[in-house]
Amino acid sequence: MPEPNYAVELSPPDIEPYRSGDTGVDYVTTFASGIAGPHILVTALTHGNEICGAIALDRLFRAGLRPRRGKLTLAFDNVAAYRNFNPRIPVASRFVDEDFNRLWDPMVLDGPRQSNELARARAVRPFVDAADFLLDIHSMQYATAPLMLTGVLDRSVALARRVGLPELIVCDKGHAAGPRMRDYGGFGEPASAKTALLIEAGQHWQRDTADVATDVTLRFLVAVGSLSEDDAAAIAGPHFAASPTQRVIEVTEAVTITGDKFVFASDFRGLEVLSSRGTLVGRDGDREVRTPYDDCVLIMPSRRLGTGQTAVRLGRFVA
Ligand SMILES: [Zn+2]
């Protein structure tokens, strides 16, 4: 398959000013309003090469935004990987040892294993435990429409609708390779009130991705009552005022690679709708992966096609 060669239009911001926040954990800053209210956590750089989130948080810091009630914590997650960012090989800095976003299982976090990412996840964990609402900012390999990944809980879908951006809401299950921060603890429990969203703001290095990340973050902070509309509008970008008719895609399965080699049947980029049931999606070793129903939507086909990884997720429009 030809590899699309995306220009790196975004520059990684200097986040050193945010190293010594007031929390005792590097690159984690909490602002307390002094007024009762929820604790909001916004995280960037869960994947070190997804720099749109760092740009969005940098803009929030520079604007001096403070929560109107409750607390607001802004955290840069995988700073070690981010430090390795090189615009000539921008895919290389996703992580140092392992994916920070596949470690969010108490057995793993409390276990004996060590890695750069585990150390960082353990340091960030108290803030994830303390948060009532979480927005985790990501970006994608291919240039497709932004996606709000809500998980399967109704309250997360409802929050995505209150945020109102982007147009596409994806109710996704997790990855076989390990749970994400967004699904950790109460965020993934039906009986809890803790609510988390994950935004895939666009292609990793396109200019617009940083604007989407910023505007979705601002709308999220308004939706959870942390900022007023006027506070947010002061630094808003081109997407802030948009009100698209949102559509929901339900993910029915993640295609986990079991063979030595996974090859897609076509040069899929994501959000293709394959009209006929049984259409060949790819070959996982000797196994053919075919669409299980008509009008099957391909979600985020991956270019990291190793055993145990998610090759693509399959879903359908439900609303
Ligand atoms: Zn990511």
Boltz pocket constraint, residues with backbone or C-beta under 6 A from the ligand:
constraints:
  - pocket:
      binder: B
      contacts: [[A, 46], [A, 47], [A, 50], [A, 137], [A, 138], [A, 139]]
      max_distance: 6.0
